[in-house]
Amino acid sequence: MNPDWQNLTDPFFHWAAQRPDAVALRQGPETLSYRELAVLVGKAAVHLDGIGIRQGDCVAINLTNSIDHLILTLGLLRLGATTMEIPYNVQRPPHAGLLAQFAVRTVFIEPMGAPVEGAAAIKVDANWRGLIGRAQGDRRSGDDGGGIFTVSLSSGTTGQPTGALVSHREYFQRINTGMAMYADTDVFSSERPPNLLLVGGIAFSFYFWHMAIQLCIGGSITILPDFLHTVDLVKAIGAWDDAVCDVTSPMCRVLLSCAPQEGLLYPRLRALLAGGGFVYPQEKLAMLARVTPNFYEIYGVAGFGPVATLSPAELHDHADSVGRPPPVIEVQVVDDDGRPLPTGRAGRLRLRYRPIEGERIAVGADPAGAEGWRDGWYYPGDSAHLDAAGYIHIRGRPVEIIERNGVEFYAADIEAVIAQHPSVSEVAVVGVPRPLPGDEIVALVVPRGPSQHEALAQHCKNRLPAERWPDRVFYTGALPKTASGKLDRTEVKAMVMAEIARRAGQ
């Protein structure tokens, strides 16, 4: 990657000069070349400056995926404004507390969007691109990349999303990490750039990061529609040859439900990249055998960036891990006092970038806590262990710990077993208080076809120690998800508690 790039928009301005006619963005029948994209982003930066947005201003974007959305985001980044992508949900407008945390005064919203508490709302409607088209020239920040930022939001799987400031310099570091993770593959190749299928909102850091890599290598980004029926999205992905596509772990289960028993669902994909939540070992192997032989798992966290990848060649021997980090990242598992633990011992995961001679290592500035930077290390909040080969095995987060008979274990340990039963489409497990010592274990199951309660109970008894048998199994049509498509564990627990209360009142 060009070491002279300082602004996150510099790469595609480079490709606008080198490959001006190459497709940068595609949505339905509309395409924008790199030359056209660069012109529009420059104009957007001028227009945004003209309406009073300045370098350093924190601006929120609460929009669905579209070409106009990407032009707006890139224009703000070019100007040096601090961008905060907030997942679009028509029923959940931007949270006032989150906006106040970063002193957001301006929010860009959809034409039908409601007013946003505490901020001025600007609607991005059908006339917006014509509006910026009246501007002339460009307005690029002169900052060296260390003083201009974007906000990387967590997915909020265990509560309200939180954000961390990430400078453009830090984000280039994340992009470099991604290139190192895929160095031995042609997944992201500037000589033969792929077509990236954008199937999720760029407010999800996983999608934004891969979008940024695409623009750095001069590849195209195809924005797929927000389909009413998920099966239509499954079909749309399969219509493209030699494409790269990001999916979440719940989406992996949808793909498996649609995959043929013989042959492959996507024989022509260059790569299918899964991130955001647990993909159980048996699911990873099934993805490789029935969906695509080019299946990768990516582990990363919003406050730090990408951490590890598990490639197709590693899956058969290491399916119970999330992969190994590239050489630029150092990983440790430590106890509560920060002392490194031996191989195989579970503890708190922490991460940092290894120093490279002649380069400054960027360190985030989000506050300390269960998740955050301390003493040069980033603590993602996950419990994990490392094996002898350096593969990371994620156990879960402290809020996912269940205690029975003095033994602590993670919800994922039970979920992985329940998910193996053929009658289960999806499952989430929570521990809830009870009068007896220890937690009551409740599984919330989305059945595949008619529920098979007795068979599922016997399956758990055959494969789980007695202290991990679910006390209750509730059935539901769907598990609650965040806007990024990840399991919303806070809402799962609320649903379980509400059902327990309902049954107690009968």
SVG drawing of the C-alpha trace seen along z (x, -y; Angstrom):
<svg xmlns="http://www.w3.org/2000/svg" viewBox="-53 -28 67 68">
<polyline fill="none" stroke="black" stroke-width="0.4" points="0.0,0.0 1.3,-3.5 3.0,-4.9 2.2,-8.5 -1.6,-8.0 -2.8,-9.9 -6.5,-10.4 -8.8,-7.4 -10.0,-8.8 -6.4,-9.0 -6.4,-5.4 -9.4,-5.8 -8.1,-9.2 -4.9,-7.3 -6.9,-4.7 -9.0,-7.5 -5.7,-8.5 -4.4,-5.0 -7.6,-3.2 -10.1,-6.0 -12.6,-3.8 -12.6,-0.9 -15.9,-0.4 -15.7,-1.6 -19.4,-1.4 -22.4,0.5 -26.0,0.6 -28.6,2.1 -28.2,0.7 -26.1,-2.2 -22.3,-2.2 -19.7,-4.8 -16.1,-4.6 -13.2,-5.6 -12.9,-8.9 -16.6,-9.7 -16.4,-8.7 -13.4,-10.9 -15.1,-13.9 -18.3,-13.4 -16.5,-12.9 -14.5,-16.1 -17.7,-18.0 -19.3,-16.5 -16.5,-17.7 -16.8,-21.2 -20.6,-21.1 -20.3,-19.9 -17.8,-22.6 -20.3,-25.1 -23.1,-24.1 -20.8,-24.6 -19.2,-21.2 -15.6,-21.5 -12.6,-19.3 -13.0,-17.7 -16.8,-18.0 -18.4,-14.6 -21.1,-13.8 -23.4,-10.8 -24.8,-8.9 -28.0,-6.9 -28.7,-5.6 -29.3,-2.4 -26.6,-1.3 -26.6,-3.2 -24.2,-5.0 -25.3,-8.3 -24.5,-7.1 -21.0,-6.1 -20.3,-9.4 -21.5,-11.2 -19.3,-9.2 -16.2,-9.5 -16.9,-13.3 -16.9,-13.7 -13.7,-11.7 -12.0,-13.7 -13.0,-17.0 -11.6,-15.6 -14.9,-15.4 -15.2,-12.6 -17.7,-10.1 -20.0,-7.9 -21.9,-5.3 -25.0,-4.3 -26.8,-1.1 -30.1,-2.0 -33.2,-0.7 -36.5,-2.4 -37.8,-1.4 -34.7,-2.6 -33.5,-6.1 -30.0,-7.1 -29.5,-7.0 -29.2,-10.4 -26.6,-9.1 -24.4,-7.8 -24.6,-11.1 -23.8,-13.1 -20.7,-10.9 -19.1,-12.2 -20.7,-15.7 -22.6,-14.9 -24.5,-18.0 -25.4,-16.8 -27.1,-13.6 -27.7,-12.6 -31.0,-10.6 -33.3,-9.0 -36.1,-11.2 -38.7,-9.5 -36.5,-9.6 -37.8,-11.1 -36.2,-14.1 -33.1,-13.1 -33.0,-14.3 -30.0,-16.7 -28.8,-17.1 -29.7,-18.8 -31.0,-16.2 -30.2,-16.6 -32.2,-14.4 -30.4,-12.6 -33.2,-12.4 -33.3,-11.9 -32.1,-15.5 -29.0,-15.2 -26.6,-14.2 -27.8,-17.0 -27.2,-19.4 -23.6,-18.4 -23.2,-18.4 -23.4,-22.2 -20.2,-22.4 -16.8,-22.8 -13.4,-21.4 -12.2,-19.5 -11.7,-20.1 -9.2,-17.6 -8.0,-18.0 -4.3,-18.8 -4.0,-16.6 -1.3,-13.9 -3.9,-11.3 -3.1,-11.3 -5.6,-14.1 -8.6,-13.1 -10.9,-10.3 -13.8,-7.9 -15.8,-6.3 -15.8,-2.6 -18.9,-1.3 -19.3,2.0 -22.2,4.2 -23.9,3.9 -24.5,7.6 -24.5,7.3 -25.9,3.8 -26.0,0.3 -23.2,-0.1 -20.1,-2.0 -17.7,-3.8 -13.9,-4.3 -12.1,-7.0 -9.9,-5.6 -7.6,-8.0 -7.1,-7.7 -3.5,-6.6 -4.8,-3.8 -7.3,-2.8 -4.6,-2.4 -2.9,-0.2 -6.0,2.0 -6.1,2.2 -2.4,3.2 -3.3,5.9 -6.0,7.2 -3.7,7.3 -1.2,9.3 -4.0,11.7 -4.8,12.4 -1.2,12.2 -0.9,15.8 -4.3,15.7 -5.8,13.8 -8.8,12.7 -7.8,9.1 -5.4,8.6 -4.6,5.2 -3.4,7.0 -6.7,8.8 -9.1,7.0 -12.4,8.8 -15.9,7.6 -17.0,7.1 -20.7,7.9 -21.9,5.5 -24.7,7.4 -24.7,5.6 -24.7,2.0 -21.3,0.3 -22.0,-0.8 -20.8,2.7 -17.0,2.5 -16.5,5.8 -18.2,4.5 -16.6,1.0 -13.1,2.5 -13.5,4.8 -15.0,1.8 -11.9,-0.2 -9.6,2.6 -11.5,2.7 -11.0,-1.0 -7.3,-0.6 -6.7,2.0 -8.9,0.5 -11.7,3.1 -15.4,2.7 -18.1,2.7 -21.6,4.0 -24.3,2.8 -27.0,5.6 -30.6,4.6 -32.1,5.1 -34.3,8.0 -37.6,8.6 -36.9,12.4 -33.5,13.7 -33.7,16.4 -33.6,13.7 -30.3,12.5 -29.0,16.1 -29.9,16.2 -28.4,12.8 -25.0,13.7 -24.9,16.8 -25.5,14.7 -22.0,13.3 -18.8,14.9 -15.4,14.5 -16.8,12.2 -15.9,11.8 -18.8,11.6 -18.9,10.9 -21.5,12.7 -22.3,12.9 -22.6,16.1 -26.4,16.2 -26.2,15.7 -24.0,18.8 -26.8,20.8 -29.2,19.5 -26.8,20.4 -26.5,23.9 -30.2,24.3 -30.3,23.4 -27.3,25.4 -27.7,28.7 -26.9,32.0 -24.7,32.8 -22.5,30.2 -21.9,26.6 -24.2,23.6 -21.6,21.2 -19.0,22.9 -17.9,19.7 -17.2,17.4 -13.6,16.2 -14.2,16.1 -16.9,16.1 -15.7,14.3 -17.6,14.9 -17.4,12.7 -19.4,11.4 -20.3,14.1 -19.8,17.8 -19.6,20.1 -19.6,23.6 -16.9,26.1 -19.4,28.4 -20.9,25.4 -17.5,24.3 -16.8,27.7 -20.3,27.8 -19.8,24.4 -16.6,25.7 -18.2,28.9 -21.7,27.6 -21.5,23.8 -18.0,22.9 -14.5,24.4 -13.3,20.8 -14.7,20.2 -12.8,18.0 -13.6,17.1 -12.5,13.6 -12.1,12.6 -11.9,8.9 -13.2,6.3 -14.4,2.8 -12.1,1.1 -8.9,2.8 -9.7,4.1 -9.0,7.4 -7.2,9.9 -7.1,13.4 -8.2,15.4 -8.9,19.1 -8.3,20.1 -9.9,23.0 -6.6,24.9 -6.6,24.7 -10.3,25.5 -10.1,29.3 -7.4,29.2 -8.4,26.1 -12.2,25.7 -12.6,25.1 -10.5,21.9 -10.9,18.5 -7.5,18.7 -4.1,17.2 -3.1,13.6 -0.8,12.2 2.8,11.5 2.0,7.8 -0.2,8.6 0.9,9.9 -1.7,11.9 -1.5,12.9 -3.9,14.6 -3.5,13.2 -5.0,13.5 -6.9,10.7 -3.6,9.2 -2.2,9.1 0.2,12.0 0.6,14.2 -0.9,17.7 0.6,20.9 -0.6,22.5 -4.1,24.0 -5.1,22.0 -8.1,19.8 -8.0,16.2 -8.4,12.6 -7.4,12.0 -5.3,9.0 -3.8,7.6 -1.3,5.1 0.5,4.3 4.1,5.3 6.5,2.3 7.9,2.1 11.2,0.3 10.7,-3.1 6.9,-3.1 4.8,-4.6 2.3,-2.2 -1.0,-3.8 -2.8,-3.1 -6.5,-3.8 -7.8,-6.2 -11.0,-4.7 -11.4,-4.5 -10.3,-1.6 -12.9,0.9 -13.8,4.5 -13.1,3.6 -10.5,1.0 -6.9,-0.1 -4.6,0.2 -0.8,0.0 -0.5,0.3 -2.7,3.5 -6.2,3.8 -8.6,6.0 -11.6,7.0 -13.5,8.4 -13.2,12.0 -12.1,15.0 -9.9,17.3 -6.9,19.7 -4.1,20.2 -3.0,23.6 0.6,24.6 0.4,23.5 -0.8,20.0 -4.5,20.4 -7.0,18.4 -9.9,20.3 -12.6,17.9 -14.7,19.0 -17.0,16.0 -17.5,12.9 -18.0,12.6 -21.7,11.8 -22.1,15.1 -20.8,17.1 -23.2,19.6 -22.5,21.0 -23.8,24.4 -22.6,26.4 -19.5,24.1 -18.5,24.7 -18.4,21.9 -18.8,22.4 -19.9,20.4 -23.2,20.3 -21.4,21.1 -20.3,24.5 -24.0,25.5 -25.1,23.8 -22.5,25.7 -24.0,29.0 -27.7,28.0 -26.9,26.6 -25.8,30.1 -29.3,31.5 -31.1,31.6 -34.3,30.0 -32.4,26.8 -32.0,23.9 -30.6,21.4 -30.1,21.4 -29.1,19.0 -28.5,20.0 -28.7,17.8 -28.3,18.3 -31.0,16.7 -31.3,16.4 -33.2,19.1 -33.9,19.8 -31.4,22.7 -27.6,22.0 -26.4,21.4 -28.1,20.3 -31.1,21.8 -30.1,22.7 -32.6,21.7 -32.2,22.4 -34.1,20.3 -34.4,22.4 -35.5,21.6 -36.7,25.0 -36.1,26.3 -39.5,27.7 -41.6,29.1 -39.9,29.0 -38.6,32.3 -38.5,31.6 -38.0,35.1 -35.3,35.9 -33.5,32.6 -33.6,33.3 -32.1,36.7 -29.5,35.3 -28.4,32.8 -28.2,35.6 -26.1,37.8 -23.6,35.0 -23.4,32.6 -22.3,33.1 -25.3,33.1 -24.6,29.6 -24.9,28.2 -28.3,29.7 -30.8,27.0 -33.5,26.6 -36.0,25.2 -36.2,24.9 -38.4,22.2 -39.2,22.1 -39.4,19.0 -39.7,18.0 -36.5,16.0 -33.7,14.9 -33.3,11.1 -30.4,9.6 -28.6,6.3 -28.7,4.1 -25.4,5.7 -27.0,9.1 -25.3,10.4 -27.2,12.1 -28.5,9.6 -27.9,11.4 -29.4,8.6 -32.7,9.0 -32.5,12.8 -32.2,12.6 -35.1,10.2 -37.3,12.5 -36.4,15.4 -37.2,13.5 -40.5,12.3 -41.5,15.8 -40.6,17.1 -42.7,14.4 -45.6,15.1 -45.6,18.8 -45.3,18.1 -48.5,16.0 -50.5,18.8"/>
</svg>
